[in-house]
Amino acid sequence: MTLHKRDVERLEAFEVWIWSRMMRMSWTEQKTNEEMLQTVGLEKDFIGAQRARQKRWLGHVHAT
């Protein structure tokens, strides 16, 4: 599956939205995505994890 730039941006925004909900932060605090991830102590990793899963899956399919 090809991830286009728009798809990547939407997935990253979703990742930050999920973290903000889990941390019970209000949208009225108006923190940037970077500030939110610093609060949680993470970096943008959702896309990297997704690409790693794709590579593992391709390796699995190719090996059979």
PDBQT receptor file of N, H, CA, C and O in Angstrom, charges set to zero:
ATOM      1  N   MET A   1       0.840  -1.177   0.000  1.00  0.00    +0.000 N 
ATOM      2  CA  MET A   1       0.000   0.000   0.000  1.00  0.00    +0.000 C 
ATOM      3  C   MET A   1       0.888   1.244   0.000  1.00  0.00    +0.000 C 
ATOM      4  O   MET A   1       1.825   1.351   0.791  1.00  0.00    +0.000 OA
ATOM      5  N   THR A   2       0.591   2.144  -0.864  1.00  0.00    +0.000 N 
ATOM      6  H   THR A   2      -0.170   2.056  -1.506  1.00  0.00    +0.000 HD
ATOM      7  CA  THR A   2       1.360   3.372  -0.971  1.00  0.00    +0.000 C 
ATOM      8  C   THR A   2       0.781   4.423  -0.038  1.00  0.00    +0.000 C 
ATOM      9  O   THR A   2      -0.427   4.663  -0.027  1.00  0.00    +0.000 OA
ATOM     10  N   LEU A   3       1.650   5.044   0.740  1.00  0.00    +0.000 N 
ATOM     11  H   LEU A   3       2.630   4.849   0.731  1.00  0.00    +0.000 HD
ATOM     12  CA  LEU A   3       1.226   6.141   1.596  1.00  0.00    +0.000 C 
ATOM     13  C   LEU A   3       1.639   7.451   0.940  1.00  0.00    +0.000 C 
ATOM     14  O   LEU A   3       2.824   7.723   0.750  1.00  0.00    +0.000 OA
ATOM     15  N   HIS A   4       0.655   8.240   0.605  1.00  0.00    +0.000 N 
ATOM     16  H   HIS A   4      -0.308   8.019   0.760  1.00  0.00    +0.000 HD
ATOM     17  CA  HIS A   4       0.919   9.538   0.017  1.00  0.00    +0.000 C 
ATOM     18  C   HIS A   4       1.177  10.555   1.118  1.00  0.00    +0.000 C 
ATOM     19  O   HIS A   4       0.879  10.300   2.285  1.00  0.00    +0.000 OA
ATOM     20  N   LYS A   5       1.726  11.699   0.753  1.00  0.00    +0.000 N 
ATOM     21  H   LYS A   5       1.968  11.906  -0.195  1.00  0.00    +0.000 HD
ATOM     22  CA  LYS A   5       2.069  12.726   1.729  1.00  0.00    +0.000 C 
ATOM     23  C   LYS A   5       0.848  13.142   2.547  1.00  0.00    +0.000 C 
ATOM     24  O   LYS A   5       0.945  13.314   3.762  1.00  0.00    +0.000 OA
ATOM     25  N   ARG A   6      -0.278  13.301   1.900  1.00  0.00    +0.000 N 
ATOM     26  H   ARG A   6      -0.357  13.161   0.913  1.00  0.00    +0.000 HD
ATOM     27  CA  ARG A   6      -1.519  13.682   2.594  1.00  0.00    +0.000 C 
ATOM     28  C   ARG A   6      -1.916  12.608   3.605  1.00  0.00    +0.000 C 
ATOM     29  O   ARG A   6      -2.340  12.926   4.717  1.00  0.00    +0.000 OA
ATOM     30  N   ASP A   7      -1.778  11.341   3.222  1.00  0.00    +0.000 N 
ATOM     31  H   ASP A   7      -1.434  11.084   2.320  1.00  0.00    +0.000 HD
ATOM     32  CA  ASP A   7      -2.104  10.244   4.131  1.00  0.00    +0.000 C 
ATOM     33  C   ASP A   7      -1.190  10.257   5.353  1.00  0.00    +0.000 C 
ATOM     34  O   ASP A   7      -1.646  10.052   6.478  1.00  0.00    +0.000 OA
ATOM     35  N   VAL A   8       0.092  10.497   5.128  1.00  0.00    +0.000 N 
ATOM     36  H   VAL A   8       0.462  10.664   4.214  1.00  0.00    +0.000 HD
ATOM     37  CA  VAL A   8       1.057  10.540   6.221  1.00  0.00    +0.000 C 
ATOM     38  C   VAL A   8       0.710  11.674   7.185  1.00  0.00    +0.000 C 
ATOM     39  O   VAL A   8       0.728  11.486   8.401  1.00  0.00    +0.000 OA
ATOM     40  N   GLU A   9       0.398  12.836   6.648  1.00  0.00    +0.000 N 
ATOM     41  H   GLU A   9       0.383  12.989   5.660  1.00  0.00    +0.000 HD
ATOM     42  CA  GLU A   9       0.047  13.979   7.488  1.00  0.00    +0.000 C 
ATOM     43  C   GLU A   9      -1.207  13.697   8.311  1.00  0.00    +0.000 C 
ATOM     44  O   GLU A   9      -1.273  14.062   9.485  1.00  0.00    +0.000 OA
ATOM     45  N   ARG A  10      -2.194  13.053   7.707  1.00  0.00    +0.000 N 
ATOM     46  H   ARG A  10      -2.140  12.756   6.753  1.00  0.00    +0.000 HD
ATOM     47  CA  ARG A  10      -3.427  12.743   8.420  1.00  0.00    +0.000 C 
ATOM     48  C   ARG A  10      -3.185  11.710   9.516  1.00  0.00    +0.000 C 
ATOM     49  O   ARG A  10      -3.760  11.810  10.600  1.00  0.00    +0.000 OA
ATOM     50  N   LEU A  11      -2.335  10.716   9.240  1.00  0.00    +0.000 N 
ATOM     51  H   LEU A  11      -1.868  10.635   8.359  1.00  0.00    +0.000 HD
ATOM     52  CA  LEU A  11      -2.015   9.709  10.245  1.00  0.00    +0.000 C 
ATOM     53  C   LEU A  11      -1.244  10.315  11.412  1.00  0.00    +0.000 C 
ATOM     54  O   LEU A  11      -1.487   9.967  12.567  1.00  0.00    +0.000 OA
ATOM     55  N   GLU A  12      -0.320  11.216  11.116  1.00  0.00    +0.000 N 
ATOM     56  H   GLU A  12      -0.122  11.499  10.178  1.00  0.00    +0.000 HD
ATOM     57  CA  GLU A  12       0.430  11.886  12.185  1.00  0.00    +0.000 C 
ATOM     58  C   GLU A  12      -0.498  12.749  13.034  1.00  0.00    +0.000 C 
ATOM     59  O   GLU A  12      -0.363  12.783  14.257  1.00  0.00    +0.000 OA
ATOM     60  N   ALA A  13      -1.437  13.446  12.401  1.00  0.00    +0.000 N 
ATOM     61  H   ALA A  13      -1.547  13.419  11.407  1.00  0.00    +0.000 HD
ATOM     62  CA  ALA A  13      -2.396  14.263  13.143  1.00  0.00    +0.000 C 
ATOM     63  C   ALA A  13      -3.272  13.371  14.021  1.00  0.00    +0.000 C 
ATOM     64  O   ALA A  13      -3.584  13.728  15.158  1.00  0.00    +0.000 OA
ATOM     65  N   PHE A  14      -3.663  12.225  13.500  1.00  0.00    +0.000 N 
ATOM     66  H   PHE A  14      -3.410  11.935  12.577  1.00  0.00    +0.000 HD
ATOM     67  CA  PHE A  14      -4.471  11.288  14.274  1.00  0.00    +0.000 C 
ATOM     68  C   PHE A  14      -3.700  10.772  15.480  1.00  0.00    +0.000 C 
ATOM     69  O   PHE A  14      -4.256  10.645  16.571  1.00  0.00    +0.000 OA
ATOM     70  N   GLU A  15      -2.412  10.474  15.282  1.00  0.00    +0.000 N 
ATOM     71  H   GLU A  15      -1.960  10.577  14.396  1.00  0.00    +0.000 HD
ATOM     72  CA  GLU A  15      -1.572  10.003  16.380  1.00  0.00    +0.000 C 
ATOM     73  C   GLU A  15      -1.531  11.031  17.511  1.00  0.00    +0.000 C 
ATOM     74  O   GLU A  15      -1.671  10.676  18.681  1.00  0.00    +0.000 OA
ATOM     75  N   VAL A  16      -1.340  12.291  17.164  1.00  0.00    +0.000 N 
ATOM     76  H   VAL A  16      -1.226  12.579  16.213  1.00  0.00    +0.000 HD
ATOM     77  CA  VAL A  16      -1.278  13.347  18.183  1.00  0.00    +0.000 C 
ATOM     78  C   VAL A  16      -2.645  13.526  18.834  1.00  0.00    +0.000 C 
ATOM     79  O   VAL A  16      -2.726  13.771  20.037  1.00  0.00    +0.000 OA
ATOM     80  N   TRP A  17      -3.708  13.409  18.064  1.00  0.00    +0.000 N 
ATOM     81  H   TRP A  17      -3.643  13.210  17.086  1.00  0.00    +0.000 HD
ATOM     82  CA  TRP A  17      -5.053  13.533  18.614  1.00  0.00    +0.000 C 
ATOM     83  C   TRP A  17      -5.307  12.430  19.649  1.00  0.00    +0.000 C 
ATOM     84  O   TRP A  17      -5.877  12.685  20.710  1.00  0.00    +0.000 OA
ATOM     85  N   ILE A  18      -4.881  11.212  19.331  1.00  0.00    +0.000 N 
ATOM     86  H   ILE A  18      -4.418  11.005  18.469  1.00  0.00    +0.000 HD
ATOM     87  CA  ILE A  18      -5.053  10.100  20.263  1.00  0.00    +0.000 C 
ATOM     88  C   ILE A  18      -4.299  10.372  21.562  1.00  0.00    +0.000 C 
ATOM     89  O   ILE A  18      -4.841  10.186  22.651  1.00  0.00    +0.000 OA
ATOM     90  N   TRP A  19      -3.036  10.817  21.440  1.00  0.00    +0.000 N 
ATOM     91  H   TRP A  19      -2.595  10.968  20.555  1.00  0.00    +0.000 HD
ATOM     92  CA  TRP A  19      -2.249  11.115  22.645  1.00  0.00    +0.000 C 
ATOM     93  C   TRP A  19      -2.903  12.218  23.465  1.00  0.00    +0.000 C 
ATOM     94  O   TRP A  19      -2.939  12.136  24.692  1.00  0.00    +0.000 OA
ATOM     95  N   SER A  20      -3.420  13.245  22.806  1.00  0.00    +0.000 N 
ATOM     96  H   SER A  20      -3.391  13.312  21.808  1.00  0.00    +0.000 HD
ATOM     97  CA  SER A  20      -4.040  14.342  23.558  1.00  0.00    +0.000 C 
ATOM     98  C   SER A  20      -5.292  13.860  24.281  1.00  0.00    +0.000 C 
ATOM     99  O   SER A  20      -5.575  14.312  25.391  1.00  0.00    +0.000 OA
ATOM    100  N   ARG A  21      -6.039  12.956  23.673  1.00  0.00    +0.000 N 
ATOM    101  H   ARG A  21      -5.809  12.589  22.772  1.00  0.00    +0.000 HD
ATOM    102  CA  ARG A  21      -7.217  12.397  24.333  1.00  0.00    +0.000 C 
ATOM    103  C   ARG A  21      -6.815  11.545  25.531  1.00  0.00    +0.000 C 
ATOM    104  O   ARG A  21      -7.456  11.607  26.580  1.00  0.00    +0.000 OA
ATOM    105  N   MET A  22      -5.758  10.751  25.382  1.00  0.00    +0.000 N 
ATOM    106  H   MET A  22      -5.238  10.700  24.530  1.00  0.00    +0.000 HD
ATOM    107  CA  MET A  22      -5.309   9.897  26.475  1.00  0.00    +0.000 C 
ATOM    108  C   MET A  22      -4.769  10.724  27.637  1.00  0.00    +0.000 C 
ATOM    109  O   MET A  22      -4.905  10.338  28.798  1.00  0.00    +0.000 OA
ATOM    110  N   MET A  23      -4.154  11.866  27.318  1.00  0.00    +0.000 N 
ATOM    111  H   MET A  23      -4.043  12.180  26.374  1.00  0.00    +0.000 HD
ATOM    112  CA  MET A  23      -3.623  12.754  28.355  1.00  0.00    +0.000 C 
ATOM    113  C   MET A  23      -4.692  13.714  28.888  1.00  0.00    +0.000 C 
ATOM    114  O   MET A  23      -4.422  14.511  29.786  1.00  0.00    +0.000 OA
ATOM    115  N   ARG A  24      -5.906  13.636  28.332  1.00  0.00    +0.000 N 
ATOM    116  H   ARG A  24      -6.126  12.989  27.602  1.00  0.00    +0.000 HD
ATOM    117  CA  ARG A  24      -7.036  14.482  28.718  1.00  0.00    +0.000 C 
ATOM    118  C   ARG A  24      -6.701  15.966  28.595  1.00  0.00    +0.000 C 
ATOM    119  O   ARG A  24      -7.004  16.764  29.482  1.00  0.00    +0.000 OA
ATOM    120  N   MET A  25      -6.074  16.314  27.486  1.00  0.00    +0.000 N 
ATOM    121  H   MET A  25      -5.827  15.666  26.766  1.00  0.00    +0.000 HD
ATOM    122  CA  MET A  25      -5.747  17.714  27.237  1.00  0.00    +0.000 C 
ATOM    123  C   MET A  25      -6.847  18.321  26.375  1.00  0.00    +0.000 C 
ATOM    124  O   MET A  25      -7.306  17.708  25.411  1.00  0.00    +0.000 OA
ATOM    125  N   SER A  26      -7.251  19.496  26.722  1.00  0.00    +0.000 N 
ATOM    126  H   SER A  26      -6.878  19.994  27.505  1.00  0.00    +0.000 HD
ATOM    127  CA  SER A  26      -8.309  20.183  25.994  1.00  0.00    +0.000 C 
ATOM    128  C   SER A  26      -7.745  20.811  24.727  1.00  0.00    +0.000 C 
ATOM    129  O   SER A  26      -6.592  21.240  24.688  1.00  0.00    +0.000 OA
ATOM    130  N   TRP A  27      -8.570  20.857  23.703  1.00  0.00    +0.000 N 
ATOM    131  H   TRP A  27      -9.506  20.508  23.734  1.00  0.00    +0.000 HD
ATOM    132  CA  TRP A  27      -8.129  21.489  22.459  1.00  0.00    +0.000 C 
ATOM    133  C   TRP A  27      -7.965  22.985  22.638  1.00  0.00    +0.000 C 
ATOM    134  O   TRP A  27      -7.300  23.636  21.832  1.00  0.00    +0.000 OA
ATOM    135  N   THR A  28      -8.566  23.543  23.694  1.00  0.00    +0.000 N 
ATOM    136  H   THR A  28      -9.105  23.014  24.349  1.00  0.00    +0.000 HD
ATOM    137  CA  THR A  28      -8.451  24.983  23.921  1.00  0.00    +0.000 C 
ATOM    138  C   THR A  28      -7.074  25.384  24.430  1.00  0.00    +0.000 C 
ATOM    139  O   THR A  28      -6.739  26.568  24.442  1.00  0.00    +0.000 OA
ATOM    140  N   GLU A  29      -6.261  24.397  24.857  1.00  0.00    +0.000 N 
ATOM    141  H   GLU A  29      -6.533  23.435  24.848  1.00  0.00    +0.000 HD
ATOM    142  CA  GLU A  29      -4.900  24.712  25.282  1.00  0.00    +0.000 C 
ATOM    143  C   GLU A  29      -4.017  25.093  24.100  1.00  0.00    +0.000 C 
ATOM    144  O   GLU A  29      -2.975  25.724  24.275  1.00  0.00    +0.000 OA
ATOM    145  N   GLN A  30      -4.431  24.714  22.913  1.00  0.00    +0.000 N 
ATOM    146  H   GLN A  30      -5.278  24.201  22.770  1.00  0.00    +0.000 HD
ATOM    147  CA  GLN A  30      -3.767  25.071  21.663  1.00  0.00    +0.000 C 
ATOM    148  C   GLN A  30      -2.267  24.789  21.680  1.00  0.00    +0.000 C 
ATOM    149  O   GLN A  30      -1.448  25.676  21.436  1.00  0.00    +0.000 OA
ATOM    150  N   LYS A  31      -1.934  23.557  21.969  1.00  0.00    +0.000 N 
ATOM    151  H   LYS A  31      -2.599  22.837  22.168  1.00  0.00    +0.000 HD
ATOM    152  CA  LYS A  31      -0.537  23.139  21.903  1.00  0.00    +0.000 C 
ATOM    153  C   LYS A  31      -0.254  22.629  20.499  1.00  0.00    +0.000 C 
ATOM    154  O   LYS A  31      -1.122  22.044  19.851  1.00  0.00    +0.000 OA
ATOM    155  N   THR A  32       0.955  22.853  20.042  1.00  0.00    +0.000 N 
ATOM    156  H   THR A  32       1.660  23.328  20.569  1.00  0.00    +0.000 HD
ATOM    157  CA  THR A  32       1.327  22.329  18.728  1.00  0.00    +0.000 C 
ATOM    158  C   THR A  32       1.545  20.824  18.838  1.00  0.00    +0.000 C 
ATOM    159  O   THR A  32       1.667  20.283  19.937  1.00  0.00    +0.000 OA
ATOM    160  N   ASN A  33       1.592  20.160  17.700  1.00  0.00    +0.000 N 
ATOM    161  H   ASN A  33       1.493  20.599  16.807  1.00  0.00    +0.000 HD
ATOM    162  CA  ASN A  33       1.836  18.721  17.694  1.00  0.00    +0.000 C 
ATOM    163  C   ASN A  33       3.172  18.397  18.349  1.00  0.00    +0.000 C 
ATOM    164  O   ASN A  33       3.276  17.423  19.095  1.00  0.00    +0.000 OA
ATOM    165  N   GLU A  34       4.182  19.195  18.080  1.00  0.00    +0.000 N 
ATOM    166  H   GLU A  34       4.098  19.986  17.474  1.00  0.00    +0.000 HD
ATOM    167  CA  GLU A  34       5.501  18.960  18.650  1.00  0.00    +0.000 C 
ATOM    168  C   GLU A  34       5.478  19.122  20.166  1.00  0.00    +0.000 C 
ATOM    169  O   GLU A  34       6.083  18.331  20.890  1.00  0.00    +0.000 OA
ATOM    170  N   GLU A  35       4.773  20.158  20.647  1.00  0.00    +0.000 N 
ATOM    171  H   GLU A  35       4.281  20.800  20.059  1.00  0.00    +0.000 HD
ATOM    172  CA  GLU A  35       4.654  20.361  22.093  1.00  0.00    +0.000 C 
ATOM    173  C   GLU A  35       3.919  19.196  22.748  1.00  0.00    +0.000 C 
ATOM    174  O   GLU A  35       4.275  18.754  23.840  1.00  0.00    +0.000 OA
ATOM    175  N   MET A  36       2.900  18.712  22.066  1.00  0.00    +0.000 N 
ATOM    176  H   MET A  36       2.611  19.070  21.179  1.00  0.00    +0.000 HD
ATOM    177  CA  MET A  36       2.132  17.592  22.609  1.00  0.00    +0.000 C 
ATOM    178  C   MET A  36       2.996  16.344  22.721  1.00  0.00    +0.000 C 
ATOM    179  O   MET A  36       2.964  15.653  23.739  1.00  0.00    +0.000 OA
ATOM    180  N   LEU A  37       3.764  16.056  21.682  1.00  0.00    +0.000 N 
ATOM    181  H   LEU A  37       3.790  16.617  20.855  1.00  0.00    +0.000 HD
ATOM    182  CA  LEU A  37       4.621  14.873  21.704  1.00  0.00    +0.000 C 
ATOM    183  C   LEU A  37       5.738  15.022  22.735  1.00  0.00    +0.000 C 
ATOM    184  O   LEU A  37       6.146  14.029  23.337  1.00  0.00    +0.000 OA
ATOM    185  N   GLN A  38       6.240  16.237  22.953  1.00  0.00    +0.000 N 
ATOM    186  H   GLN A  38       5.908  17.044  22.464  1.00  0.00    +0.000 HD
ATOM    187  CA  GLN A  38       7.238  16.460  23.990  1.00  0.00    +0.000 C 
ATOM    188  C   GLN A  38       6.633  16.213  25.367  1.00  0.00    +0.000 C 
ATOM    189  O   GLN A  38       7.297  15.661  26.245  1.00  0.00    +0.000 OA
ATOM    190  N   THR A  39       5.394  16.613  25.561  1.00  0.00    +0.000 N 
ATOM    191  H   THR A  39       4.855  17.061  24.848  1.00  0.00    +0.000 HD
ATOM    192  CA  THR A  39       4.708  16.385  26.830  1.00  0.00    +0.000 C 
ATOM    193  C   THR A  39       4.617  14.886  27.123  1.00  0.00    +0.000 C 
ATOM    194  O   THR A  39       4.820  14.450  28.256  1.00  0.00    +0.000 OA
ATOM    195  N   VAL A  40       4.311  14.113  26.090  1.00  0.00    +0.000 N 
ATOM    196  H   VAL A  40       4.146  14.468  25.170  1.00  0.00    +0.000 HD
ATOM    197  CA  VAL A  40       4.191  12.665  26.235  1.00  0.00    +0.000 C 
ATOM    198  C   VAL A  40       5.576  12.022  26.316  1.00  0.00    +0.000 C 
ATOM    199  O   VAL A  40       5.735  10.948  26.897  1.00  0.00    +0.000 OA
ATOM    200  N   GLY A  41       6.569  12.682  25.732  1.00  0.00    +0.000 N 
ATOM    201  H   GLY A  41       6.440  13.554  25.260  1.00  0.00    +0.000 HD
ATOM    202  CA  GLY A  41       7.925  12.144  25.725  1.00  0.00    +0.000 C 
ATOM    203  C   GLY A  41       8.190  11.226  24.546  1.00  0.00    +0.000 C 
ATOM    204  O   GLY A  41       8.972  10.281  24.650  1.00  0.00    +0.000 OA
ATOM    205  N   LEU A  42       7.544  11.501  23.436  1.00  0.00    +0.000 N 
ATOM    206  H   LEU A  42       6.908  12.268  23.351  1.00  0.00    +0.000 HD
ATOM    207  CA  LEU A  42       7.696  10.678  22.238  1.00  0.00    +0.000 C 
ATOM    208  C   LEU A  42       8.068  11.533  21.035  1.00  0.00    +0.000 C 
ATOM    209  O   LEU A  42       8.032  12.762  21.077  1.00  0.00    +0.000 OA
ATOM    210  N   GLU A  43       8.424  10.842  19.972  1.00  0.00    +0.000 N 
ATOM    211  H   GLU A  43       8.454   9.843  19.938  1.00  0.00    +0.000 HD
ATOM    212  CA  GLU A  43       8.627  11.478  18.679  1.00  0.00    +0.000 C 
ATOM    213  C   GLU A  43       7.582  10.922  17.728  1.00  0.00    +0.000 C 
ATOM    214  O   GLU A  43       6.913   9.936  18.039  1.00  0.00    +0.000 OA
ATOM    215  N   LYS A  44       7.443  11.549  16.581  1.00  0.00    +0.000 N 
ATOM    216  H   LYS A  44       7.986  12.349  16.328  1.00  0.00    +0.000 HD
ATOM    217  CA  LYS A  44       6.526  11.015  15.584  1.00  0.00    +0.000 C 
ATOM    218  C   LYS A  44       7.047   9.647  15.150  1.00  0.00    +0.000 C 
ATOM    219  O   LYS A  44       8.111   9.540  14.540  1.00  0.00    +0.000 OA
ATOM    220  N   ASP A  45       6.291   8.620  15.468  1.00  0.00    +0.000 N 
ATOM    221  H   ASP A  45       5.427   8.707  15.963  1.00  0.00    +0.000 HD
ATOM    222  CA  ASP A  45       6.786   7.277  15.208  1.00  0.00    +0.000 C 
ATOM    223  C   ASP A  45       5.771   6.395  14.502  1.00  0.00    +0.000 C 
ATOM    224  O   ASP A  45       6.112   5.291  14.078  1.00  0.00    +0.000 OA
ATOM    225  N   PHE A  46       4.556   6.845  14.368  1.00  0.00    +0.000 N 
ATOM    226  H   PHE A  46       4.279   7.742  14.713  1.00  0.00    +0.000 HD
ATOM    227  CA  PHE A  46       3.515   6.003  13.794  1.00  0.00    +0.000 C 
ATOM    228  C   PHE A  46       3.851   5.565  12.375  1.00  0.00    +0.000 C 
ATOM    229  O   PHE A  46       3.679   4.396  12.029  1.00  0.00    +0.000 OA
ATOM    230  N   ILE A  47       4.322   6.483  11.562  1.00  0.00    +0.000 N 
ATOM    231  H   ILE A  47       4.461   7.433  11.843  1.00  0.00    +0.000 HD
ATOM    232  CA  ILE A  47       4.637   6.167  10.171  1.00  0.00    +0.000 C 
ATOM    233  C   ILE A  47       5.840   5.224  10.106  1.00  0.00    +0.000 C 
ATOM    234  O   ILE A  47       5.846   4.290   9.304  1.00  0.00    +0.000 OA
ATOM    235  N   GLY A  48       6.847   5.454  10.931  1.00  0.00    +0.000 N 
ATOM    236  H   GLY A  48       6.842   6.213  11.582  1.00  0.00    +0.000 HD
ATOM    237  CA  GLY A  48       8.004   4.564  10.960  1.00  0.00    +0.000 C 
ATOM    238  C   GLY A  48       7.614   3.149  11.345  1.00  0.00    +0.000 C 
ATOM    239  O   GLY A  48       8.103   2.183  10.760  1.00  0.00    +0.000 OA
ATOM    240  N   ALA A  49       6.733   3.024  12.330  1.00  0.00    +0.000 N 
ATOM    241  H   ALA A  49       6.336   3.809  12.806  1.00  0.00    +0.000 HD
ATOM    242  CA  ALA A  49       6.262   1.708  12.752  1.00  0.00    +0.000 C 
ATOM    243  C   ALA A  49       5.454   1.048  11.635  1.00  0.00    +0.000 C 
ATOM    244  O   ALA A  49       5.569  -0.156  11.410  1.00  0.00    +0.000 OA
ATOM    245  N   GLN A  50       4.644   1.832  10.942  1.00  0.00    +0.000 N 
ATOM    246  H   GLN A  50       4.550   2.811  11.124  1.00  0.00    +0.000 HD
ATOM    247  CA  GLN A  50       3.841   1.295   9.848  1.00  0.00    +0.000 C 
ATOM    248  C   GLN A  50       4.740   0.788   8.719  1.00  0.00    +0.000 C 
ATOM    249  O   GLN A  50       4.492  -0.283   8.165  1.00  0.00    +0.000 OA
ATOM    250  N   ARG A  51       5.758   1.535   8.383  1.00  0.00    +0.000 N 
ATOM    251  H   ARG A  51       5.959   2.405   8.833  1.00  0.00    +0.000 HD
ATOM    252  CA  ARG A  51       6.669   1.105   7.313  1.00  0.00    +0.000 C 
ATOM    253  C   ARG A  51       7.455  -0.137   7.719  1.00  0.00    +0.000 C 
ATOM    254  O   ARG A  51       7.732  -0.995   6.881  1.00  0.00    +0.000 OA
ATOM    255  N   ALA A  52       7.817  -0.240   8.998  1.00  0.00    +0.000 N 
ATOM    256  H   ALA A  52       7.592   0.458   9.678  1.00  0.00    +0.000 HD
ATOM    257  CA  ALA A  52       8.515  -1.435   9.478  1.00  0.00    +0.000 C 
ATOM    258  C   ALA A  52       7.601  -2.661   9.366  1.00  0.00    +0.000 C 
ATOM    259  O   ALA A  52       8.050  -3.744   8.990  1.00  0.00    +0.000 OA
ATOM    260  N   ARG A  53       6.330  -2.483   9.692  1.00  0.00    +0.000 N 
ATOM    261  H   ARG A  53       5.966  -1.604   9.997  1.00  0.00    +0.000 HD
ATOM    262  CA  ARG A  53       5.379  -3.597   9.548  1.00  0.00    +0.000 C 
ATOM    263  C   ARG A  53       5.225  -4.005   8.095  1.00  0.00    +0.000 C 
ATOM    264  O   ARG A  53       5.132  -5.195   7.793  1.00  0.00    +0.000 OA
ATOM    265  N   GLN A  54       5.197  -3.039   7.193  1.00  0.00    +0.000 N 
ATOM    266  H   GLN A  54       5.273  -2.073   7.438  1.00  0.00    +0.000 HD
ATOM    267  CA  GLN A  54       5.092  -3.355   5.768  1.00  0.00    +0.000 C 
ATOM    268  C   GLN A  54       6.294  -4.163   5.311  1.00  0.00    +0.000 C 
ATOM    269  O   GLN A  54       6.143  -5.134   4.569  1.00  0.00    +0.000 OA
ATOM    270  N   LYS A  55       7.485  -3.775   5.744  1.00  0.00    +0.000 N 
ATOM    271  H   LYS A  55       7.608  -2.987   6.347  1.00  0.00    +0.000 HD
ATOM    272  CA  LYS A  55       8.698  -4.497   5.351  1.00  0.00    +0.000 C 
ATOM    273  C   LYS A  55       8.690  -5.920   5.890  1.00  0.00    +0.000 C 
ATOM    274  O   LYS A  55       9.059  -6.855   5.180  1.00  0.00    +0.000 OA
ATOM    275  N   ARG A  56       8.272  -6.092   7.144  1.00  0.00    +0.000 N 
ATOM    276  H   ARG A  56       7.972  -5.333   7.721  1.00  0.00    +0.000 HD
ATOM    277  CA  ARG A  56       8.191  -7.435   7.719  1.00  0.00    +0.000 C 
ATOM    278  C   ARG A  56       7.193  -8.285   6.949  1.00  0.00    +0.000 C 
ATOM    279  O   ARG A  56       7.451  -9.458   6.678  1.00  0.00    +0.000 OA
ATOM    280  N   TRP A  57       6.050  -7.697   6.596  1.00  0.00    +0.000 N 
ATOM    281  H   TRP A  57       5.841  -6.745   6.817  1.00  0.00    +0.000 HD
ATOM    282  CA  TRP A  57       5.027  -8.436   5.869  1.00  0.00    +0.000 C 
ATOM    283  C   TRP A  57       5.557  -8.836   4.500  1.00  0.00    +0.000 C 
ATOM    284  O   TRP A  57       5.367  -9.973   4.068  1.00  0.00    +0.000 OA
ATOM    285  N   LEU A  58       6.218  -7.910   3.815  1.00  0.00    +0.000 N 
ATOM    286  H   LEU A  58       6.372  -6.987   4.166  1.00  0.00    +0.000 HD
ATOM    287  CA  LEU A  58       6.780  -8.235   2.505  1.00  0.00    +0.000 C 
ATOM    288  C   LEU A  58       7.813  -9.350   2.613  1.00  0.00    +0.000 C 
ATOM    289  O   LEU A  58       7.864 -10.230   1.753  1.00  0.00    +0.000 OA
ATOM    290  N   GLY A  59       8.634  -9.323   3.654  1.00  0.00    +0.000 N 
ATOM    291  H   GLY A  59       8.592  -8.608   4.352  1.00  0.00    +0.000 HD
ATOM    292  CA  GLY A  59       9.618 -10.370   3.869  1.00  0.00    +0.000 C 
ATOM    293  C   GLY A  59       8.948 -11.703   4.123  1.00  0.00    +0.000 C 
ATOM    294  O   GLY A  59       9.423 -12.738   3.655  1.00  0.00    +0.000 OA
ATOM    295  N   HIS A  60       7.852 -11.688   4.856  1.00  0.00    +0.000 N 
ATOM    296  H   HIS A  60       7.466 -10.848   5.235  1.00  0.00    +0.000 HD
ATOM    297  CA  HIS A  60       7.103 -12.909   5.151  1.00  0.00    +0.000 C 
ATOM    298  C   HIS A  60       6.498 -13.473   3.872  1.00  0.00    +0.000 C 
ATOM    299  O   HIS A  60       6.586 -14.675   3.627  1.00  0.00    +0.000 OA
ATOM    300  N   VAL A  61       5.895 -12.635   3.070  1.00  0.00    +0.000 N 
ATOM    301  H   VAL A  61       5.823 -11.658   3.269  1.00  0.00    +0.000 HD
ATOM    302  CA  VAL A  61       5.246 -13.071   1.839  1.00  0.00    +0.000 C 
ATOM    303  C   VAL A  61       6.280 -13.564   0.846  1.00  0.00    +0.000 C 
ATOM    304  O   VAL A  61       6.065 -14.561   0.158  1.00  0.00    +0.000 OA
ATOM    305  N   HIS A  62       7.397 -12.868   0.771  1.00  0.00    +0.000 N 
ATOM    306  H   HIS A  62       7.572 -12.057   1.330  1.00  0.00    +0.000 HD
ATOM    307  CA  HIS A  62       8.441 -13.243  -0.180  1.00  0.00    +0.000 C 
ATOM    308  C   HIS A  62       9.104 -14.564   0.210  1.00  0.00    +0.000 C 
ATOM    309  O   HIS A  62       9.530 -15.314  -0.669  1.00  0.00    +0.000 OA
ATOM    310  N   ALA A  63       9.200 -14.864   1.497  1.00  0.00    +0.000 N 
ATOM    311  H   ALA A  63       8.854 -14.255   2.210  1.00  0.00    +0.000 HD
ATOM    312  CA  ALA A  63       9.857 -16.079   1.969  1.00  0.00    +0.000 C 
ATOM    313  C   ALA A  63       9.028 -17.336   1.685  1.00  0.00    +0.000 C 
ATOM    314  O   ALA A  63       9.582 -18.433   1.617  1.00  0.00    +0.000 OA
ATOM    315  N   THR A  64       7.726 -17.192   1.521  1.00  0.00    +0.000 N 
ATOM    316  H   THR A  64       7.276 -16.301   1.576  1.00  0.00    +0.000 HD
ATOM    317  CA  THR A  64       6.886 -18.373   1.286  1.00  0.00    +0.000 C 
ATOM    318  C   THR A  64       6.736 -18.715  -0.150  1.00  0.00    +0.000 C 
ATOM    319  O   THR A  64       6.056 -19.685  -0.485  1.00  0.00    +0.000 OA
TER     320      THR A  64
